[in-house]
């Protein structure tokens, strides 16, 4: 599924959150899960896809990422729980 997306991965429910934009969410989340992305996500074990939004183009995805990153942790948790109240790993949902 190659299309721009903004996503949040988490270490666990209410754990460490990581927000980013990508053009290929399936590949990127696979990289997080396999520990292929060095740095923050590997250090804090952020591997569960708990939220994502698909966008028509990269500029809108980047703008949304900035908006989400500018928000508080509380706002990110509310966003996650509005569509994924159990913090289920959504990775299989994007594999279709």
TORSEVO-197801 format. One record per residue (C-alpha): residue in one letter; x, y, z; residue number from 0. Coordinates in Angstrom, 3 decimals, decimal comma. Example, Ala and Ser with C-alpha at 12.3 -4.5 7.8 and 13.67 -1.06 7.14 Angstrom:
<sites>
SITE  rest        c1        c2        c3   nr
SITE     A    12,300    -4,500     7,800    0
SITE     S    13,670    -1,060     7,140    1
</sites>
This chain:
<sites>
SITE  rest        c1        c2        c3   nr
SITE     X     0,000     0,000     0,000    0
SITE     X     2,163     2,841    -1,230    1
SITE     X     0,399     6,025    -0,309    2
SITE     X     1,260     8,789     2,137    3
SITE     X     0,310     8,090     5,729    4
SITE     X     0,794     9,527     9,188    5
SITE     X     1,143     6,921    11,901    6
SITE     X     1,717     6,431    15,604    7
SITE     X     3,572     3,425    16,984    8
SITE     X     3,637     2,663    20,700    9
SITE     X     5,675     0,549    23,064   10
SITE     X     2,496    -0,564    24,883   11
SITE     X    -0,867     0,855    25,929   12
SITE     X    -0,231     4,353    27,330   13
SITE     X     3,478     3,784    26,723   14
SITE     X     6,010     5,651    24,635   15
SITE     X     4,569     7,119    21,416   16
SITE     X     6,291     7,869    18,114   17
SITE     X     4,582     9,859    15,357   18
SITE     X     5,889     9,968    11,798   19
SITE     X     4,938    10,212     8,113   20
SITE     X     5,742     7,648     5,420   21
SITE     X     4,988     6,881     1,781   22
SITE     X     4,798     3,116     2,441   23
SITE     X     3,206     2,252     5,776   24
SITE     X     3,447    -1,524     5,347   25
SITE     X     7,193    -1,433     4,756   26
SITE     X     7,836     1,174     7,453   27
SITE     X     5,924    -0,635    10,203   28
SITE     X     7,650    -3,881     9,217   29
SITE     X    10,968    -2,078     9,708   30
SITE     X     9,897    -0,897    13,181   31
SITE     X     8,721    -4,391    14,153   32
SITE     X    11,967    -6,013    13,023   33
SITE     X    14,148    -3,412    14,734   34
SITE     X    15,525    -2,186    11,403   35
SITE     X    14,851     1,454    12,294   36
SITE     X    17,661     2,514    14,593   37
SITE     X    17,190     5,309    17,088   38
SITE     X    14,134     6,290    19,098   39
SITE     X    11,756     3,479    18,152   40
SITE     X    14,363     0,765    18,705   41
SITE     X    15,513     2,300    21,989   42
SITE     X    11,976     2,566    23,376   43
SITE     X    10,600    -0,593    21,715   44
SITE     X     7,869     1,237    19,760   45
SITE     X     6,582    -1,536    17,494   46
SITE     X     2,779    -1,537    17,714   47
SITE     X     0,898     0,452    15,077   48
SITE     X    -1,873     2,005    17,161   49
SITE     X    -3,035     4,785    14,798   50
SITE     X    -2,711     5,745    11,150   51
SITE     X    -4,270     8,069     8,599   52
SITE     X    -3,913     7,698     4,836   53
SITE     X    -3,535    10,860     2,744   54
SITE     X    -3,924    11,674    -0,941   55
SITE     X    -0,540    13,380    -1,147   56
SITE     X     2,653    13,800     0,833   57
SITE     X     2,263    17,547     1,561   58
SITE     X    -1,060    16,940     3,344   59
SITE     X     0,448    14,017     5,276   60
SITE     X     3,412    16,158     6,342   61
SITE     X     1,110    18,977     7,425   62
SITE     X    -0,964    16,557     9,501   63
SITE     X     2,180    15,077    11,058   64
SITE     X     3,276    18,568    12,140   65
SITE     X    -0,159    19,211    13,620   66
SITE     X    -0,108    15,937    15,547   67
SITE     X     3,461    16,421    16,782   68
SITE     X     2,565    19,927    17,933   69
SITE     X    -0,222    18,553    20,092   70
SITE     X     0,062    17,262    23,594   71
SITE     X     0,561    13,650    24,614   72
SITE     X    -3,003    13,741    25,940   73
SITE     X    -4,326    14,758    22,514   74
SITE     X    -2,424    11,888    20,854   75
SITE     X    -3,860     9,401    23,358   76
SITE     X    -7,367    10,759    22,750   77
SITE     X    -6,823    10,440    18,987   78
SITE     X    -5,643     6,832    19,334   79
SITE     X    -8,493     5,882    21,655   80
SITE     X   -11,120     7,526    19,421   81
SITE     X   -10,516     4,811    16,797   82
SITE     X    -8,583     2,150    18,721   83
SITE     X    -9,738     2,126    22,362   84
SITE     X    -7,953    -1,139    23,174   85
SITE     X    -4,656    -0,068    21,563   86
SITE     X    -4,762    -3,114    19,294   87
SITE     X    -1,816    -3,459    16,901   88
SITE     X    -3,281    -2,357    13,545   89
SITE     X    -0,440    -3,688    11,403   90
SITE     X    -2,496    -6,586    10,009   91
SITE     X    -5,189    -4,094     9,002   92
SITE     X    -2,813    -2,327     6,594   93
SITE     X    -1,515    -5,541     5,035   94
SITE     X    -4,663    -6,333     3,011   95
</sites>
